[in-house]
Amino acid sequence: MAKPILLSVDDDSDVLRAIERDLRSHYGADYRVIGSDSPEGALGLLKQLKLRNDSVALLLADQRMPRMDGIGFLQEAMEIYPDAKRALLTAYADTNAAIGAINQASINYFFMKPWDPPSEHLYPQLDDLLEDWQASYRPAFEGIRVLGTRWSPRSYELRDFLARNRVPYQWIDVEQTVNDPETKRLLEALGPDAPSLPIVLFPDGTKLLKSAPGDVAQKVGLRTRAQTDFYDLAIVGGGPAGLAAAVYGASEGLHTVIIEREAPGGQAGMSSRIENYLGFPSGLSGGDLARRAVAQAMRFGVEILSQEAVGARIEGSYRIIKLADNSEISCHALMIATGVQWRKLDAPGIDRLQGAGVYYGGGATEALSCKNEIVYVVGGANSAGQAAMNFARYAQRVVILVRGDSLSSTMSQYLIDQIKATSNIQLWTHASVAEAHGETHLEEMSVLCTDTNTVERVPASSMFIFIGALPRTDWLGDLVNRDERGFLLTGPDLMQDRQRPQGWTLDRIRSCWRPMSRESSPWAMCGMVRSSVWLQESAKDR
Ligand SMILES: Cc1cc2nc3c(=O)[nH]c(=O)nc-3n(C[C@H](O)[C@H](O)[C@H](O)COP(=O)(O)OP(=O)(O)OC[C@H]3O[C@@H](n4cnc5c(N)ncnc54)[C@H](O)[C@@H]3O)c2cc1C
């Protein structure tokens, strides 16, 4: 934990050195002692410290300084660190000014120069002040702080990225805490940078303005550059399929890399509770599953790159993957485990308000923000059911919108039972979203009720959409065979008229994972692999 700071300010370098020396010798074990030779410099320094979330226990300033005297400095410094104890160093001639300052600038104490011996004229008084300060001192949060607004899609994207990558951070909604003095001080310390939201403040004092997940990834230690440019096995996609393959590949000694553009765990990482995974009789959260799988993969030496694969090609016996930052890595065997992405809801207003009240997927980061609100969940499959159960813990009411007349054909029975037993979940059947309304964020939505053929307009601030998913495999071009919807063909699906696919050079037909049902339900027992394919026989076979 960073030590609180004692800051002294004096334009006379000899006096500054002396006071720093005395402070350090007596308080150095518990405090950091910092000095500045100008009040202007010290104010700049305090703003920096505020952005780093450092605590300042004491401000000690000489009264006689050019341009700004000690009282003036302490008054301005008080705006930045109101809780710091304030003391003045004065010469005998300035005693009256110092006494006046005790009231005028809420100075806690003044010391006469010289203060020798400090054991009599400095430490006892400072001990009192610091003891007083310690009584109300609460150590500040030491990690990353994200400043943004709840309805900003960029803020949402960033928070979701950090949460899914399990990077702890403190969220400061500058709109909701606009009257909070600490938020005001932080924004003032940011000065002209304050409007550049979302802003990420790092404990080392650096900041990212208008930041995007890619900018933050590197800074928080997520690897964005490959350690080498060649691997035995490269896996695109770090969902359950990619992670499982990486564990098996690496445990067999293959030099393995996973390329994941969002967060390891994939769709499963968004699940609030997975109850059908073999070996976890009481279920586990998707985040927990992802964390365990990542730890296991890393133990076998798997490298996880936070990057997007944007192209792939074959050169001789090498497969080459192009990444979003234009770098390339090559490998013997390439596995595509890119899963699926949410299908878009086609209704006016939905695209415009995405990330500002309209969300695809679990929105784990949003659950707490929806406290005591009405949450709409669109879709009738298991992911919608899990999300409804999760939101029901915080929201006043959760309304599930389904087009059919019940959940029975789309959702697992265990979830239907749980939903029935949860009093604040309501099912709205024969309903589909006709339009989302709102200027800067979702405020209302129109629902088409197909049983009565009427449109109902209801107030709404959060809508979570779970209406199935589609693969996003365009980046592979013609490299592999895909069906008309973009699913990669594997195993026997590759055979056409009993013929092997064009370009198949092997003597034997490789038996691949057969893709399971492409519909979202029912989920197969512990078979989360749905869209994965070996592009080439495994490197071990070579
Ligand atoms: C909310 C929710 C709850 C669920 N609950 C359950 C459950 O309880 N039980 C169950 O069996 N199943 C459940 N599922 C389904 C299960 O999560 C999926 O079947 C499973 O995650 C599929 O695994 P995957 O590895 O094939 O693909 P995904 O999990 O989709 O992972 C694919 C990964 O590839 C990445 N990716 C895609 N393209 C690229 C690219 N070009 N470059 C780099 N990375 C890329 C994506 O970011 C993603 O992380 C749930 C799904 C959701 C959304």
The ligand as an ORCA input file, in Angstrom:
! r2SCAN-3c Opt
* xyz 0 1
  C     -25.265    -15.872    -21.446
  C     -24.914    -17.272    -21.898
  C     -25.127    -18.337    -21.045
  C     -24.795    -19.640    -21.444
  N     -24.970    -20.676    -20.571
  C     -24.650    -21.939    -20.941
  C     -24.841    -23.033    -20.057
  O     -25.308    -22.864    -18.940
  N     -24.506    -24.270    -20.479
  C     -23.977    -24.495    -21.733
  O     -23.677    -25.635    -22.063
  N     -23.775    -23.463    -22.593
  C     -24.110    -22.210    -22.230
  N     -23.957    -21.178    -23.107
  C     -23.417    -21.470    -24.432
  C     -21.905    -21.602    -24.344
  O     -21.376    -20.488    -23.677
  C     -21.331    -21.692    -25.748
  O     -21.838    -22.861    -26.353
  C     -19.815    -21.793    -25.698
  O     -19.274    -20.633    -25.082
  C     -19.234    -21.953    -27.086
  O     -17.851    -22.041    -26.937
  P     -16.834    -21.691    -28.096
  O     -15.490    -21.714    -27.492
  O     -17.111    -22.562    -29.273
  O     -17.205    -20.230    -28.604
  P     -17.358    -18.836    -27.825
  O     -17.674    -19.035    -26.392
  O     -18.314    -18.052    -28.663
  O     -15.916    -18.193    -27.918
  C     -15.420    -17.707    -29.128
  C     -14.361    -16.698    -28.798
  O     -13.706    -16.325    -30.002
  C     -13.427    -14.949    -29.965
  N     -13.266    -14.487    -31.335
  C     -14.184    -14.493    -32.327
  N     -13.665    -14.038    -33.469
  C     -12.381    -13.718    -33.200
  C     -11.315    -13.189    -33.976
  N     -11.464    -12.908    -35.279
  N     -10.122    -12.963    -33.367
  C      -9.939    -13.262    -32.055
  N     -10.915    -13.769    -31.274
  C     -12.113    -13.996    -31.843
  C     -14.628    -14.341    -29.267
  O     -14.303    -13.083    -28.688
  C     -14.929    -15.398    -28.223
  O     -14.286    -15.129    -26.996
  C     -24.261    -19.871    -22.735
  C     -24.056    -18.789    -23.595
  C     -24.375    -17.514    -23.181
  C     -24.108    -16.359    -24.101
*
